[in-house]
């Protein structure tokens, strides 16, 4: 049996960041299989899974090429895959030869993780799932989501992608943001019309074959 990656995932935006990157890496002959985690049954909290991912969340990637080495946290997985398999730097940057662009990529990855990820989740909770209406909390997190979308929009003025020279290069910084940004309705935002540069970026992203394939997983 040939070695491969095993992606433990569910139908979450963080999981789909990794499935998109794995679809990109398929051009290098990288093989992977999906183990769907049933979160409704708390499979992600079972002891066997916690040995792979002590945080008990999805996704987790197991690299059978390196003695079943397990990587958790979606951005860490994306960077790991880029480091080992994006040999031609088609969707990442060489940290030695292109340190400025590499830093830009990291900055936008971390911006997404510290900003839109947690705030979109909080907005979604208070808009759709809270057992009582808390208008102040709802407004606070919706306003923050909108502020962050504005930052993305400003960055994309005259650019196609977040990092890189001129128009930018389609990289894991964009892949890292896309599955979250498109959930704007879940966060209480009616449309992306207020942010035309971001809206155009979404259209560019969804046209990429790897994005189309990765977003259908599992």
Phi, psi and omega in degrees: 000126182289150180283154183200182171265146171242122180256115174270116188210169170225184182279056182248156179299321179295322177296319186286339171303316185285321179296327176295314181297321178294325176295324175297316183288347178299339178294339178266009181081017179285123182262141176213155174232157183252132169249107182283127179268125179274095184288337178293339178255012179057034179298330181287356177251003181286150185305320181298324181283324179296337174291331177275320184223099185296344178278346177064039178232172172249149008264169168223139178244132175250124182261102181288345177289337183237056174056045177059040177293128183257136178236129174240169190078121189300317180294322178297323178293315179301315180293324178297314180295319178297317182299318188265339189230347176271069189295330182262005180053052177279333180219030171204184181234148175287115183295341179272310183278331182231063186295327180292312180294322177298318178295319176303315180300314179297319181300317181285330172297312182291326176300316179297316183292321182274340187252278190293326181302297182293324182286324175295321178296317179293318178299316180300319180298309185286334178280321191244333193239346181296142182283347174222154181281124178237085186304321182297314180294319179300311180296319181303312186280327174296316178299322180290321176300316179296320178299317181292322175298325177296324178292316174303314183299317179296317179299325185273006176295116181073012182231157174264328184220168190289321188237152176110167182287161176053242181286347184093167179241139175295109186227182177294344174295321178286316179300322181297329183269326191305308183298338177275313184302321184287355177267027184305323181296325178297330180270013175086013179259129187288319181201174177262012184300331180291343184233077188298327179292320178291321179298318178294324177298318178302317180296321178295317182296315185289350177276345181288131181304319181294325177293314179302314182290315183294328181285348178272352183277148357280000000 
